[in-house]
């Protein structure tokens, strides 16, 4: 599942990058394609960083459970929302959605590891 998700993200990123190159060639640098590539790169980078940090934390006993498949679902849902907000309201509001998604993922990881249990 993770390989397919990563392959899908990379395929969309490469196709989007090619579209951005064509758009810039014709003088449209802030096209929907460039926004799409930006949003996908944000979420792909977040996936890599979260997985790396969770792997280290799991190895040293800080985390007992980490399910990266849930992050893929979160990235697809909140990433779509991030894209729509970025188009409608601009870069800053899109980043607010991105950071909110990261904080939501942090809460999910903490809940999976029993931080909120008494």
Backbone as a chain_set.jsonl record, in Angstrom:
{"seq": "XXXXXXXXXXXXXXXXXXXXXXXXXXXXXXXXXXXXXXXXXXXXXXXXXXXXXXXXXXXXXXXXXXXXXXXXXXXXXXXXXXXXXXXXXXXXXXXXXXXXXXXXXXXXXXXXXXXXXX", "coords": {"N": [[0.829, -1.2, 0.0], [1.891, 1.286, 0.834], [3.944, 1.628, -1.012], [2.48, 1.867, -3.397], [1.049, 4.182, -2.874], [3.136, 6.018, -2.645], [4.226, 5.789, -5.212], [2.07, 6.738, -6.708], [1.91, 9.405, -5.755], [4.43, 10.344, -6.635], [4.18, 10.047, -9.407], [2.078, 11.851, -9.985], [3.356, 14.158, -9.125], [5.526, 14.361, -10.929], [4.171, 14.569, -13.402], [2.78, 16.926, -12.881], [4.927, 18.696, -12.545], [5.968, 18.702, -15.126], [3.832, 19.913, -16.413], [3.925, 22.423, -15.214], [6.344, 23.384, -16.214], [5.683, 23.644, -18.921], [3.616, 25.536, -18.642], [5.02, 27.734, -17.622], [6.671, 28.211, -19.747], [4.893, 29.288, -21.536], [4.273, 31.591, -20.188], [2.622, 31.609, -17.861], [2.985, 31.507, -14.752], [1.729, 31.133, -12.254], [-0.12, 28.986, -12.349], [-2.796, 26.546, -12.079], [-1.616, 24.073, -12.122], [0.968, 24.51, -11.097], [0.33, 25.166, -8.49], [-0.798, 22.75, -7.703], [1.463, 21.042, -7.862], [2.994, 22.209, -5.848], [1.396, 21.739, -3.548], [1.321, 18.913, -3.524], [4.044, 18.368, -3.204], [4.454, 19.441, -0.652], [2.928, 17.647, 0.952], [4.083, 15.177, 0.324], [6.675, 15.523, 1.243], [6.106, 15.917, 3.96], [5.126, 13.366, 4.566], [7.451, 11.805, 4.252], [9.128, 12.937, 6.243], [7.584, 12.525, 8.623], [7.454, 9.708, 8.639], [10.155, 9.034, 8.858], [10.848, 10.253, 11.335], [9.077, 8.884, 13.022], [9.981, 6.282, 12.709], [12.514, 6.446, 13.929], [11.706, 7.183, 16.526], [10.197, 4.944, 17.231], [12.151, 2.961, 17.201], [13.747, 3.71, 19.365], [12.014, 3.445, 21.45], [10.136, 5.411, 22.111], [7.726, 5.628, 20.737], [5.08, 3.272, 20.507], [3.398, 2.379, 18.555], [2.859, 2.992, 15.094], [1.148, 3.934, 12.32], [1.485, 4.277, 9.085], [-0.24, 4.179, 6.956], [-2.595, 5.439, 7.617], [-1.761, 8.059, 7.525], [-1.481, 8.463, 4.809], [-4.137, 8.442, 3.967], [-5.071, 10.687, 5.39], [-3.428, 12.626, 4.189], [-4.375, 12.617, 1.56], [-7.047, 13.485, 1.869], [-6.919, 15.939, 3.403], [-5.008, 17.157, 1.864], [-6.352, 17.613, -0.571], [-8.206, 19.467, 0.344], [-6.394, 21.458, 1.146], [-5.366, 22.187, -1.363], [-7.694, 23.252, -2.606], [-8.285, 25.435, -0.898], [-5.953, 26.898, -1.201], [-6.149, 27.692, -3.876], [-8.486, 29.246, -3.762], [-8.169, 31.152, -1.667], [-5.497, 31.86, -1.351], [-1.9, 31.626, -0.719], [-1.079, 31.772, 2.04], [-3.39, 31.076, 3.555], [-3.735, 28.506, 2.589], [-1.462, 27.295, 3.65], [-2.145, 27.381, 6.321], [-4.12, 25.416, 6.439], [-2.508, 23.213, 5.8], [-0.678, 23.114, 7.995], [-2.536, 22.732, 10.039], [-3.418, 20.175, 9.324], [-1.074, 18.735, 9.862], [-0.889, 19.056, 12.627], [-3.224, 17.731, 13.361], [-2.486, 15.144, 12.604], [-0.419, 14.711, 14.439], [-1.894, 14.596, 16.832], [-3.371, 12.271, 16.286], [-1.31, 10.331, 16.186], [-0.325, 10.523, 18.802], [-2.61, 9.702, 20.194], [-2.816, 7.055, 19.284], [-0.687, 5.965, 20.612], [-1.368, 6.022, 23.234], [-1.237, 8.356, 24.83], [-3.299, 9.975, 25.722], [-4.737, 8.447, 27.432], [-5.804, 7.573, 30.749]], "CA": [[0.0, 0.0, 0.0], [2.74, 2.466, 0.921], [4.647, 1.772, -2.289], [1.532, 2.368, -4.382], [0.762, 5.576, -2.547], [4.317, 6.79, -2.999], [4.302, 5.8, -6.671], [1.023, 7.639, -7.182], [2.346, 10.772, -5.47], [5.546, 10.702, -7.511], [3.664, 10.188, -10.77], [1.361, 13.127, -10.052], [4.347, 15.224, -8.985], [6.278, 14.474, -12.183], [3.263, 15.116, -14.411], [2.539, 18.318, -12.517], [6.137, 19.467, -12.832], [6.017, 18.881, -16.578], [2.799, 20.902, -16.737], [4.427, 23.726, -14.771], [7.365, 23.812, -17.178], [4.965, 24.101, -20.115], [2.907, 26.774, -18.294], [5.996, 28.827, -17.518], [7.142, 28.485, -21.101], [3.895, 30.152, -22.153], [4.118, 32.808, -19.409], [1.627, 31.516, -16.783], [3.723, 30.855, -13.667], [0.859, 30.803, -11.119], [-1.215, 28.175, -12.869], [-3.312, 25.513, -11.172], [-0.649, 22.979, -12.087], [2.052, 24.843, -10.177], [-0.24, 25.053, -7.145], [-0.919, 21.314, -7.449], [2.802, 20.522, -7.58], [3.379, 22.724, -4.54], [0.639, 21.023, -2.508], [1.79, 17.521, -3.493], [5.388, 18.323, -2.618], [4.302, 19.644, 0.791], [2.444, 16.439, 1.608], [5.064, 14.112, 0.143], [7.76, 15.826, 2.18], [5.598, 15.641, 5.305], [5.074, 11.907, 4.711], [8.82, 11.322, 4.447], [9.617, 13.38, 7.548], [6.849, 11.83, 9.684], [7.85, 8.301, 8.656], [11.524, 8.976, 9.384], [10.814, 10.558, 12.767], [8.378, 7.798, 13.72], [10.888, 5.136, 12.723], [13.499, 6.679, 14.989], [11.026, 7.155, 17.822], [9.824, 3.557, 17.493], [13.393, 2.217, 17.492], [14.242, 4.065, 20.69], [11.012, 3.173, 22.459], [9.257, 6.538, 22.403], [6.43, 5.24, 20.177], [4.826, 1.832, 20.458], [2.66, 2.092, 17.32], [2.803, 4.034, 14.079], [0.504, 3.409, 11.128], [1.672, 5.275, 8.04], [-1.359, 4.132, 6.012], [-3.545, 6.477, 8.007], [-1.245, 9.341, 7.064], [-1.792, 8.571, 3.378], [-5.548, 8.84, 3.886], [-5.133, 12.073, 5.848], [-2.782, 13.467, 3.184], [-5.26, 12.748, 0.404], [-8.233, 14.279, 2.218], [-6.541, 17.31, 3.771], [-4.288, 17.706, 0.719], [-7.358, 18.158, -1.49], [-8.709, 20.682, 0.991], [-5.277, 22.394, 1.058], [-5.344, 22.657, -2.751], [-8.862, 24.095, -2.858], [-8.114, 26.683, -0.141], [-4.851, 27.634, -1.824], [-6.67, 28.335, -5.086], [-9.529, 30.218, -3.458], [-7.821, 32.219, -0.712], [-4.095, 32.249, -1.394], [-0.848, 30.776, -0.162], [-1.052, 31.771, 3.499], [-4.524, 30.299, 4.056], [-3.433, 27.12, 2.258], [-0.495, 26.802, 4.632], [-2.878, 27.175, 7.579], [-4.73, 24.084, 6.324], [-1.415, 22.24, 5.86], [-0.215, 23.019, 9.385], [-3.633, 22.105, 10.778], [-3.35, 18.745, 9.024], [0.066, 18.165, 10.584], [-1.269, 18.997, 14.046], [-4.199, 16.641, 13.493], [-1.733, 13.889, 12.556], [0.268, 14.573, 15.717], [-2.902, 14.146, 17.801], [-3.673, 10.868, 15.969], [-0.169, 9.502, 16.611], [-0.321, 10.497, 20.267], [-3.743, 8.87, 20.626], [-2.451, 5.662, 19.005], [0.315, 5.523, 21.564], [-1.907, 6.045, 24.571], [-0.895, 9.55, 25.603], [-4.499, 10.576, 26.284], [-5.365, 7.522, 28.395], [-5.443, 7.861, 32.148]], "C": [[0.867, 1.255, 0.0], [3.482, 2.698, -0.39], [3.731, 2.337, -3.358], [1.201, 3.825, -4.125], [1.928, 6.468, -2.944], [4.472, 6.89, -4.51], [3.262, 6.741, -7.271], [1.41, 9.094, -6.956], [3.455, 11.208, -6.417], [5.088, 10.885, -8.955], [2.939, 11.517, -10.938], [2.34, 14.291, -9.972], [5.118, 15.432, -10.281], [5.408, 15.054, -13.293], [2.955, 16.587, -14.137], [3.728, 19.2, -12.82], [6.278, 19.715, -14.329], [4.999, 19.923, -17.02], [3.252, 22.302, -16.345], [5.471, 24.257, -15.742], [6.696, 24.347, -18.444], [4.243, 25.419, -19.828], [3.864, 27.949, -18.205], [6.556, 29.201, -18.877], [6.191, 29.445, -21.81], [3.546, 31.364, -21.292], [3.087, 32.78, -18.299], [2.244, 30.787, -15.599], [2.854, 30.461, -12.478], [-0.352, 30.003, -11.572], [-1.686, 27.186, -11.806], [-2.332, 24.364, -11.047], [0.501, 23.274, -11.116], [1.576, 24.782, -8.729], [-0.37, 23.583, -6.767], [0.425, 20.695, -7.109], [3.271, 20.977, -6.211], [2.692, 21.959, -3.409], [1.121, 19.576, -2.398], [3.171, 17.438, -2.874], [5.357, 18.573, -1.118], [3.949, 18.329, 1.479], [3.396, 15.266, 1.452], [6.239, 14.301, 1.097], [7.322, 15.551, 3.618], [5.542, 14.142, 5.569], [6.465, 11.348, 5.005], [9.331, 11.699, 5.833], [8.912, 12.677, 8.707], [7.283, 10.368, 9.787], [9.257, 8.145, 9.224], [11.543, 9.203, 10.897], [10.144, 9.445, 13.557], [9.232, 6.544, 13.772], [11.949, 5.267, 13.804], [12.868, 6.58, 16.37], [10.611, 5.736, 18.199], [11.056, 2.732, 17.873], [13.89, 2.489, 18.909], [13.164, 4.01, 21.776], [10.091, 4.32, 22.822], [7.841, 6.246, 21.913], [6.287, 3.724, 20.215], [4.115, 1.444, 19.171], [2.734, 3.29, 16.387], [2.259, 3.407, 12.811], [0.573, 4.455, 10.022], [0.545, 5.257, 7.009], [-2.407, 5.191, 6.347], [-3.082, 7.86, 7.541], [-1.549, 9.542, 5.585], [-3.238, 9.018, 3.192], [-5.704, 10.306, 4.289], [-4.548, 13.012, 4.795], [-3.67, 13.655, 1.963], [-6.447, 13.665, 0.701], [-7.855, 15.733, 2.496], [-5.741, 17.963, 2.647], [-5.227, 18.282, -0.326], [-7.922, 19.464, -0.949], [-7.664, 21.803, 0.899], [-5.233, 23.014, -0.343], [-6.495, 23.616, -3.035], [-8.749, 25.445, -2.138], [-7.021, 27.53, -0.767], [-5.319, 28.351, -3.088], [-7.631, 29.471, -4.754], [-9.034, 31.407, -2.639], [-6.352, 32.604, -0.677], [-3.18, 31.315, -0.612], [-0.917, 30.665, 1.356], [-2.183, 30.929, 4.086], [-4.344, 28.811, 3.732], [-2.449, 26.508, 3.244], [-1.128, 26.594, 6.006], [-3.538, 25.795, 7.571], [-3.663, 23.003, 6.433], [-0.928, 22.031, 7.292], [-1.286, 22.392, 10.271], [-3.671, 20.603, 10.552], [-2.207, 18.06, 9.752], [-0.233, 18.046, 12.079], [-2.299, 17.899, 14.301], [-3.488, 15.294, 13.468], [-0.967, 13.656, 13.859], [-0.687, 14.068, 16.792], [-3.245, 12.673, 17.56], [-2.552, 9.953, 16.44], [-0.107, 9.411, 18.133], [-1.451, 9.636, 20.816], [-3.447, 7.393, 20.383], [-1.486, 5.122, 20.036], [-0.106, 5.73, 23.005], [-1.584, 7.25, 25.421], [-2.125, 10.116, 26.304], [-5.253, 9.642, 27.223], [-4.935, 7.869, 29.806], [-5.029, 6.624, 32.874]], "O": [[0.602, 2.188, -0.757], [3.631, 3.838, -0.829], [4.145, 3.19, -4.143], [1.084, 4.614, -5.063], [1.732, 7.544, -3.51], [4.812, 7.951, -5.033], [3.546, 7.457, -8.232], [1.259, 9.925, -7.851], [3.421, 12.32, -6.944], [5.563, 11.786, -9.647], [3.158, 12.228, -11.919], [2.177, 15.294, -10.667], [5.339, 16.573, -10.688], [5.849, 15.928, -14.039], [2.879, 17.394, -15.064], [3.569, 20.324, -13.296], [6.66, 20.806, -14.75], [5.279, 20.728, -17.909], [2.99, 23.264, -17.068], [5.481, 25.446, -16.058], [7.1, 25.382, -18.974], [4.249, 26.322, -20.665], [3.546, 29.045, -18.668], [6.876, 30.363, -19.131], [6.618, 30.302, -22.583], [2.616, 32.099, -21.625], [2.697, 33.845, -17.82], [2.053, 29.581, -15.449], [3.211, 29.533, -11.751], [-1.484, 30.321, -11.209], [-1.047, 27.019, -10.768], [-2.224, 23.747, -9.987], [0.95, 22.382, -10.396], [2.333, 24.39, -7.84], [-0.082, 23.209, -5.63], [0.523, 19.905, -6.169], [3.889, 20.199, -5.484], [3.334, 21.577, -2.431], [1.308, 19.071, -1.291], [3.444, 16.524, -2.096], [6.148, 17.985, -0.38], [4.583, 17.94, 2.46], [3.506, 14.439, 2.357], [6.733, 13.338, 1.685], [8.095, 15.007, 4.407], [5.871, 13.692, 6.667], [6.633, 10.517, 5.898], [9.907, 10.86, 6.525], [9.563, 12.275, 9.67], [7.461, 9.847, 10.888], [9.516, 7.217, 9.99], [12.169, 8.449, 11.642], [10.598, 9.1, 14.648], [9.214, 5.821, 14.768], [12.245, 4.305, 14.512], [13.431, 5.966, 17.275], [10.67, 5.368, 19.373], [10.992, 1.897, 18.775], [14.398, 1.586, 19.574], [13.382, 4.478, 22.894], [9.323, 4.199, 23.776], [6.867, 6.575, 22.59], [7.248, 2.99, 19.986], [4.214, 0.297, 18.735], [2.681, 4.442, 16.819], [2.838, 2.457, 12.284], [-0.198, 5.414, 10.025], [0.386, 6.222, 6.261], [-3.027, 5.765, 5.452], [-3.897, 8.719, 7.207], [-1.841, 10.657, 5.153], [-3.527, 9.874, 2.355], [-6.386, 11.074, 3.61], [-5.108, 14.077, 4.536], [-3.711, 14.745, 1.391], [-6.805, 14.514, -0.115], [-8.41, 16.65, 1.89], [-5.784, 19.183, 2.486], [-4.937, 19.327, -0.908], [-8.093, 20.437, -1.683], [-8.001, 22.951, 0.61], [-5.079, 24.227, -0.483], [-6.294, 24.672, -3.635], [-9.083, 26.482, -2.712], [-7.152, 28.751, -0.853], [-4.926, 29.49, -3.339], [-7.596, 30.528, -5.384], [-9.436, 32.543, -2.89], [-5.995, 33.589, -0.029], [-3.615, 30.37, 0.047], [-0.821, 29.563, 1.897], [-1.958, 30.152, 5.014], [-4.754, 27.954, 4.513], [-2.583, 25.346, 3.627], [-0.696, 25.728, 6.766], [-3.518, 25.089, 8.579], [-3.883, 21.983, 7.086], [-0.785, 20.894, 7.743], [-0.969, 21.603, 11.161], [-3.929, 19.841, 11.483], [-2.353, 16.927, 10.211], [0.126, 17.055, 12.715], [-2.254, 17.221, 15.327], [-3.845, 14.394, 14.228], [-0.878, 12.521, 14.33], [-0.321, 13.199, 17.583], [-3.395, 11.909, 18.513], [-2.816, 8.907, 17.032], [0.136, 8.337, 18.684], [-1.263, 8.919, 21.799], [-3.802, 6.557, 21.214], [-1.479, 3.92, 20.302], [0.721, 5.623, 23.91], [-1.656, 7.163, 26.646], [-1.998, 10.687, 27.387], [-6.301, 10.011, 27.753], [-3.843, 8.391, 30.029], [-4.694, 6.684, 34.057]]}, "num_chains": 1, "name": "protein.A"}
